Amino acid sequence: MRTTWPDIPFHDVFAEPTRNGVSVASAERASGTPMVNMGELFDYKRIPDMSLARVPLDEPELSRSTLRTHDLLFARRSLKWDGAGKCSIILSAEEDRTFESSIIRVRIDPTLADPRFYFYWFTSEVGHRRIGTIVEQVAVAGIRGSDLGRLLVPYPAPEEQRRIASGLWAIDDRIDINWRLIKTIERSLRARYSKLIYEHADTGHIDTIASLVSSVKTKAARRHATLPYIGLEHMPQFHIFLGEWGCALDSKTATRAFLSGDVLFGRIRPYLGKVGLALTSGVCAQSVEVLRPTEDGLREFVLLLLASPEVINYADQVSTGTTMPQAPWDAVEAFEVVVPPRRAIDNFSAVARPLIERASNAVREVRVLTALRERLAFREMTPLSQPHPCPTVEALA
């Protein structure tokens, strides 16, 4: 926030009062109007046109609770303190949508303000701190629409709002394009792998094509405190490109070293499908196994095999424990799988390799663009006297 911007009550730029969403029993969520739930609110900052649960609404209720492009949604309550007041923005969709009762809708008057500007402000560090002042903790953490309306927010001139918002929005548009490409490539890779397996009957055990990389001592990992660190929290579910990581300095469980191109397999709660390709070298948590192909040319096949439903389901079946079930790797590596002849694998790899490289480059670009967006958002939304905490874009490239 620039020190020259005046503060105003947030409701001064509203097109209409805040509104809570609709309450519909789970058993009735089968047909009707698509509804944005808390899951989508927390999974997406910019909520796209997507498949949603549907709820029956009459015309008056639908007219009151329809979502429009660039409506802001705030989490009205959350089990965690920092989740209350989480802000997302609605993107355009082909069909009218509504929203559930745990969400507050804010509709901004576009003649007074740019809703994209306030979306970025509320998702910035300074905006998050400001909304924390109205969070109440009872059984769960929550905010009220009336308090949100009275909250003081910065009010730059509308043209300055549009300048800031348009620059950040363009970066997010590019990030979304990359993610769509990545998801398309991953679907193609999984389909090609399934076709390859379907066409062959030769079998073998996992340990004949992928070997477990030996662990390193914790002290050895800690000596490289600036190395990238991957824990289960950095590994998305059922997504084979690992584009997120932290710093080894921040972890007490960094005990395994891995190289770029290794396959990482999350063995705790394996049903979550946390298996993917490392795009950097670094260290990972004890709960993550590091796998490397036994021969050159098998990397693409090993990646898709270990991320396949067959292997993930088997790992889940042999897991032990209740709260945090773990898959013993000695049992998983003995699992009998389809291993096509080498010529067929080589043909598969020849097609898969450039696709994987293209998706990997797109993931790396997302990291650079995300860092750029955060850097610009911090510069635009934070008083000039505060130091900049973000790493440089060059350091992430």
N, C-alpha and C positions, 0 to 999 in steps of 0.2 A: 504494500500500500504506500503510495507516495504521500509524503507529509503534507503536501498542499491540497490533497483531496478532502473535501468536507465529508463529515459523517451525517447520514440521514437514517431515520427508521426504515427498515426494509419494506414495510407496507406502503411507503410513499411511491414505490414504483410498481405496485401490484395492479394488474388489470381487474382483479376481483379478489375477494377474501380467500385465505387458504382453505383447503378442503381435505378432509380425511377420506380414504378410499372406502370401498364397499366391503361388507362382511358377508361371505358366502361359505357355507359349510363344505368341507372337503368332499362329502358324498354327492354334492350337487355340481361339482366342477367337472362337467362332461361336455356341455355344448353351450353355444351362445357367443358372448363377446370375449375375445382374448384379454386376459388379465395379467398385468405385471405384478409379480410377487416379490417378496423380500429377497428371494434367491437371485432374481435378475438384478435387483437394485445393488446387491453386494458384489455380484459377478461382473457387472458392466458399469463403467463410468458414463459411457454414451450408449444408451439402450437402443439397439437396432430393431429393424423389422425381423421378427423371429417367431418360432413356434412357442406358444404359451398355453397354459391351462385356460379353459373357457368356462364362463359362468353365465347363467341366465339372468338378464336384467330387463326390466320394463323400460319403455321409452323415456318417461320422466327421469328415472334413475340414471339411465345411460346418458341423457343430455347433460346431467349435472356432473357426471364423473368421467366423461370422455377425455382422453389425453390428446393434446395437440403437439405438433412439432415445437421443440425447444421449451416445453413445460419442464420445470425443475421438480424433482422428486426427492424428498428427505425421509430418512428412516425415522419414524416416530418413536420407535423403541428398539432396544437391542439387549442381548444378554451381556454384551461388553460395553463398558463406558465409552470407549472411543468409536463404537459403532453407531451410537445414537446421533442423529443429525447428519449421517452420511448422505452426500448429495450426488445425484446422477441427473442426466439430461436426456430427454426423449428425442430420438431421431425420427425422421418421417417413416411412415408405414402405409401399405396399401389398404389396410383395414383399420377401422376404429378400434381403440384399445381402452381398457379401464385399468384400475389399480386397486390393490387390496387395502384393508383397513389399517394396517400397521405403517402406512405410507402417507405423508403429507404432500399434497400438490401445491406448487406455487406457480401461478401464471403471471408473467411480467408483461406490462404494457410496452410494446415495442416502440411506441412513440416517445417513451420516457427513458428507456434503458435497453441494453442488449442483454438478453438472458444468458447468452454464452459467456459474457464477462463475469456475471455472478456465479455461473457454474465453475469457472476457473478460480474465482476468488474463494469460494467455499471449499474447493478441493485443494487449495494451497495451505501451507502451514499456518499462515496468519489467519485465514478464514476458519480453519479447523480449530484453532485456539479460541477464536471469538465465539463460535457456536458452542464450544465446551462450557461457556459461562451460563448457558441456559439448560444444560443437561441436569435432570433430576434423577436420583437413584432411590428407588423403592424396592419392589421385587426385581425389576429390571431397570436399566437405564433408559431414559426417554426425554423427549422434548414435546412442547405443546405448540400448536400452530399460532396461538396468540402471542407467545413469547418470541417465536420466530419472526412474526410480523413487526414486533417492537425492537428487534435486535438492530443495533447501529451498524451500518455497512458503509463503505466508501462510495462516493458518488462523483466519479470523474465526468467530464463533459461527454455526452453520448457519442460524439465522433471519436473521442479518445477510447471509449469503451469498445467501439467497433474496430478500431485499429488494433488494440491489444488482442481482442477475441479472435479476429480474423487470422492473425498470425499463428496463434496457438491452435486454432481450429484446422488450419491447413496442414500443420504437422500431424495432428490426430487423424486427419483424412488419409494421409500417406501411411501412417501406422496401420490403419484399418485395411488399406489395400494390401499391405504386406501380409497381414494375418489371414486375409481371404486366400491369398496365393499359397501360404504355408498349409492351410487346412485342405485346400484342393489337392496339393501335391501329396499330402499324407494320405488322403482318401485313395488317390491313385496308386500309391505304393502298397497300401494294404490290399487293394483289389488285385493287383498284379501278383502279390505274394500268395493270396488265396488261390488264384488260378494256377500258379506254379505247384502248390501243394496238392491241389485237386488232381493234377495230371500225372502224379507220380506216386508210387507205393513203396519205394525204398525207405528203410528206416535206420535210425541210429540213435545214440544217446547224445544229450546236449554236450556232455564233456568231451565228445569227439570233435566238436567244431568250435567250442568256446571254452577258454580256460580262465579260472579265477586268478586275478592279479593279487600277489601277496600284499599283506598289510604292511604299513610302516609304523614305527613307534610314534606315540603321541608327541613326544619331545621333538622328534625329527620334523613332524608337520608344523609344530609351533614355531620352529626356527624360521619357517617361511611364512610369517604371519600375514604378509601382504598378498599371498596367493589367493586365487578364487576358491571359494568354499561352496560346496553343494550339499545341502541336507534335504531331507524329505520335504521340508517346507518350500524348497525351490523347485520341486519336481511336480509339474501339472499332471492331472489324472488323464491317462489314455492319450498322451501327446508325446511323440517321439523326439521332438527337438527341444533340448534343454537350454533355453536362452536366458535363464535367471540364475544368479549366484550371488553369494555374499562374500565376506572376507574371512580368511582363516583366523584372524586375530579375534573375531567375535565368537568363535566356536570352541567349546571344550571337548568336542567329540570328533575332531578332524584327525582320523587315524589311518586313512587310506589315500594313497596317491593315485591319480589317474592322469591319462594323457588325452589330448584332443583326439576324438575318434573312438575312444572307448565307449562301451555300452554300460550304463549304470542301471542297476536293478534294485528297487526299494523292496527289502524283504519283510518289513513290518507292514501288516495289513496289505498283503499283496493284491487283494481284490480291488484296490484302488488303481491298479495299473500304472504305477509310477516307474516306468521303464523308458529310457531315452538315450539319445546320442549326445555325448559331451562335446561341446563346441569350443572348449578351452581346456587347457591343462590346469590341474589344481589338486585339492584334497577334498575328501568327502566324509560324511558321517559314518560311524560304525554300522548304522542300519542300512547302508547302501553298499551293495556288492559291485565290484568292478570287474567287467568281463572283457576279454580280448579274443578275437578270432585266433584259432590255432594255425591258420594258414592265410597267406595273402590272398585277397580276392573274395574272402568270405564275409567281409564286414557288413555289407548291405543285407545279406541273407541272415546273418546272426542278429542284426538289429531288428528286423521284422519278425524273426522267429521268437526272440525273447519278449517282444511286445505283443505277440499274438494271443488271442483269447484262450487258446489251448494251454499255453504255458502258464499264463496268469491264473487260469482256473485250477490247474494242477497245483501250482504253488499255494493257492488258497486252501486246497484240500489237504495238503500235508502240513499246513501251519499248525503250530501249537501255541497254547496260551488263550486267554479269554479277552481281557481288556485290550491288549496289544499283541495279537497273534503274529508270530514270526515264522517265515518259511526257512527251514534248514537247507542251506545250499547243497549239501551232500545228497539230499533227497531230490532236489530239483534237477541237479545236473545229471542224475541217472534216469530222468524221464525220457521215455522212448518217443521220438518225434520223426516226422517225415523228413528225410534228407535226400533230395533229388540227386541224380548223377551230376558230376562236376561240370559237365558241358552245359546242362540246364541252369545250374547256379550261375555260371559265367555269363550266360545269355541274360539272365535276370539282372545281374549286377551291372552289365553294360547299359541297361536301360535305367536302372535305379540310381546309379552313381551320379549322373548329372542332375537328376531330380533332387537328390539329397543335397548336393552342393548348392543348387539354386535356392532350396528352402533354407539351408544353413545361412547363406548370405542374406536372405530376407530377414531371418531372426537377428543376425548381427546388426542389420540396418535398423531394425526396431529398437534395439538397445541404444544405438547412437541417437536416433530420433527422440526416444523417450528422455534421454539425458538432456538433449537440446531443449525439448519442451519444458522440462523441469527447471532448467537453468533460466530460460526466458520467463517462465511464470514467476520464479522467485525474484528475478530482477524487476519485473513489472509490478508485483504485488507487495513487495517488502520495502520498508523504509530504507533509504539509501545508506543510512549509517550502519546498517547491519552487515556483517561479513557474509560472503557467499560460501555455503557449506558443500555445494555440489561438486563432484569430480568434473574435470574438463571432458568435453566430448572427445578430444583427441586421445585421452587416456583410455576411453572405452572402445575406440575404433579398432 
